[in-house]
């Protein structure tokens, strides 16, 4: 009787595991490498498979870029005069000193008079009593003072002129966001640079992932990363009046799936993210489940990439395989770049199925043994 019962239990376990593996493996939280790549051996496969090796890296580097790409140029640094130039919209404060007793500009008990907040007109002129319109646009404050005093000397020979300037819109730049103190900032001179503006605005917000700087000028937009700007002084662009600058987080991302530390959408944390960088960003791979020989990168290329004469893959859908158990695979993973929109899959080791079946059988025998059935 007991022998027959033992046989029934064993047959039941076999039927259970056979049912679980009817489709090739036990249910799990991550795909197995062979499952993903099974169709690649079909007569007409829908995707191409490439192993990431040292020999393959120069080839893939010539293939077209994929995913959202920001092809923004940037303006190199240059030197300008260390003085300010008066522009329309600037406000001038003019103080005229005159010691004569019968001055046209001051009362007998006064020695000076002031013209406050005189706005430079759109045509570049200001109006001064007894003199008329004087063109000051394009002049430095010192040259404008000399021009004004020369005009006054014809009617007030003893006059002395002081001139102060408050920058208007044409001599200011806007720091829109992504910094501690956004706002409009006057340009102290014509050597005011992007880094100087960022410093005046309290620096870049630390919460931004791989912050990107954007410069809008004359209907065009230029961009680069803050890290690139900090590491290349020759890129510290000199600003012009009316420029608008803002800082934003890098919007590029890749996806992780399978037996990885996290299954999520991950922002690019630096300008170039390699396959090994991606593994670190997604929290590594699951030591107890992942197949270190089965790290996959799924990427979709545009139709133009497979045209005759174009350097590109055989299919628009491509799976790159990375072997993290070999020295060549590890080194190559550090040089294989992830593109925006890539899906990084940490596949599950097939040995987990065998372990799972063994555990199921062991648990069943343990239960029945404790019950005195076996």
Secondary structure as the mmCIF struct_conf table of DSSP 4:
data_model
#
loop_
_struct_conf.conf_type_id
_struct_conf.id
_struct_conf.beg_label_comp_id
_struct_conf.beg_label_asym_id
_struct_conf.beg_label_seq_id
_struct_conf.end_label_comp_id
_struct_conf.end_label_asym_id
_struct_conf.end_label_seq_id
HELX_RH_AL_P HELX_RH_AL_P1 UNK A 2 UNK A 20
TURN_TY1_P TURN_TY1_P1 UNK A 21 UNK A 23
BEND BEND1 UNK A 24 UNK A 25
BEND BEND2 UNK A 29 UNK A 30
STRN STRN1 UNK A 32 UNK A 32
HELX_RH_AL_P HELX_RH_AL_P2 UNK A 33 UNK A 37
HELX_RH_3T_P HELX_RH_3T_P1 UNK A 38 UNK A 41
BEND BEND3 UNK A 42 UNK A 42
TURN_TY1_P TURN_TY1_P2 UNK A 43 UNK A 44
BEND BEND4 UNK A 46 UNK A 47
STRN STRN2 UNK A 48 UNK A 51
HELX_RH_AL_P HELX_RH_AL_P3 UNK A 54 UNK A 60
TURN_TY1_P TURN_TY1_P3 UNK A 61 UNK A 62
BEND BEND5 UNK A 63 UNK A 63
HELX_LH_PP_P HELX_LH_PP_P1 UNK A 64 UNK A 65
BEND BEND6 UNK A 67 UNK A 67
BEND BEND7 UNK A 82 UNK A 83
TURN_TY1_P TURN_TY1_P4 UNK A 88 UNK A 89
STRN STRN3 UNK A 91 UNK A 97
TURN_TY1_P TURN_TY1_P5 UNK A 101 UNK A 102
BEND BEND8 UNK A 104 UNK A 106
TURN_TY1_P TURN_TY1_P6 UNK A 108 UNK A 109
BEND BEND9 UNK A 111 UNK A 111
STRN STRN4 UNK A 112 UNK A 119
HELX_LH_PP_P HELX_LH_PP_P2 UNK A 120 UNK A 121
TURN_TY1_P TURN_TY1_P7 UNK A 122 UNK A 123
BEND BEND10 UNK A 124 UNK A 124
STRN STRN5 UNK A 125 UNK A 128
TURN_TY1_P TURN_TY1_P8 UNK A 129 UNK A 131
STRN STRN6 UNK A 132 UNK A 135
TURN_TY1_P TURN_TY1_P9 UNK A 137 UNK A 138
BEND BEND11 UNK A 139 UNK A 139
HELX_RH_AL_P HELX_RH_AL_P4 UNK A 141 UNK A 153
TURN_TY1_P TURN_TY1_P10 UNK A 154 UNK A 155
TURN_TY1_P TURN_TY1_P11 UNK A 157 UNK A 158
STRN STRN7 UNK A 160 UNK A 166
HELX_RH_3T_P HELX_RH_3T_P2 UNK A 169 UNK A 171
STRN STRN8 UNK A 172 UNK A 175
BEND BEND12 UNK A 177 UNK A 178
STRN STRN9 UNK A 179 UNK A 179
BEND BEND13 UNK A 180 UNK A 181
STRN STRN10 UNK A 183 UNK A 186
BEND BEND14 UNK A 188 UNK A 189
TURN_TY1_P TURN_TY1_P12 UNK A 190 UNK A 191
STRN STRN11 UNK A 193 UNK A 193
HELX_RH_AL_P HELX_RH_AL_P5 UNK A 194 UNK A 200
TURN_TY1_P TURN_TY1_P13 UNK A 201 UNK A 202
STRN STRN12 UNK A 204 UNK A 204
TURN_TY1_P TURN_TY1_P14 UNK A 206 UNK A 207
BEND BEND15 UNK A 208 UNK A 208
TURN_TY1_P TURN_TY1_P15 UNK A 209 UNK A 210
STRN STRN13 UNK A 212 UNK A 217
TURN_TY1_P TURN_TY1_P16 UNK A 218 UNK A 219
STRN STRN14 UNK A 220 UNK A 225
HELX_RH_AL_P HELX_RH_AL_P6 UNK A 226 UNK A 231
HELX_RH_3T_P HELX_RH_3T_P3 UNK A 233 UNK A 235
HELX_LH_PP_P HELX_LH_PP_P3 UNK A 237 UNK A 237
STRN STRN15 UNK A 238 UNK A 238
HELX_LH_PP_P HELX_LH_PP_P4 UNK A 239 UNK A 239
TURN_TY1_P TURN_TY1_P17 UNK A 241 UNK A 242
STRN STRN16 UNK A 244 UNK A 248
STRN STRN17 UNK A 253 UNK A 258
BEND BEND16 UNK A 259 UNK A 259
STRN STRN18 UNK A 260 UNK A 260
BEND BEND17 UNK A 261 UNK A 261
BEND BEND18 UNK A 264 UNK A 264
STRN STRN19 UNK A 265 UNK A 267
BEND BEND19 UNK A 269 UNK A 272
STRN STRN20 UNK A 274 UNK A 274
HELX_RH_AL_P HELX_RH_AL_P7 UNK A 275 UNK A 281
TURN_TY1_P TURN_TY1_P18 UNK A 282 UNK A 283
STRN STRN21 UNK A 285 UNK A 285
TURN_TY1_P TURN_TY1_P19 UNK A 287 UNK A 289
STRN STRN22 UNK A 290 UNK A 300
HELX_RH_3T_P HELX_RH_3T_P4 UNK A 303 UNK A 306
BEND BEND20 UNK A 307 UNK A 307
TURN_TY1_P TURN_TY1_P20 UNK A 308 UNK A 309
BEND BEND21 UNK A 310 UNK A 310
BEND BEND22 UNK A 314 UNK A 316
STRN STRN23 UNK A 317 UNK A 322
TURN_TY1_P TURN_TY1_P21 UNK A 324 UNK A 325
BEND BEND23 UNK A 326 UNK A 326
HELX_RH_AL_P HELX_RH_AL_P8 UNK A 327 UNK A 335
BEND BEND24 UNK A 336 UNK A 336
STRN STRN24 UNK A 337 UNK A 337
HELX_LH_PP_P HELX_LH_PP_P5 UNK A 338 UNK A 339
TURN_TY1_P TURN_TY1_P22 UNK A 340 UNK A 341
STRN STRN25 UNK A 343 UNK A 348
HELX_LH_PP_P HELX_LH_PP_P6 UNK A 349 UNK A 349
TURN_TY1_P TURN_TY1_P23 UNK A 350 UNK A 350
HELX_RH_AL_P HELX_RH_AL_P9 UNK A 351 UNK A 370
TURN_TY1_P TURN_TY1_P24 UNK A 371 UNK A 372
#
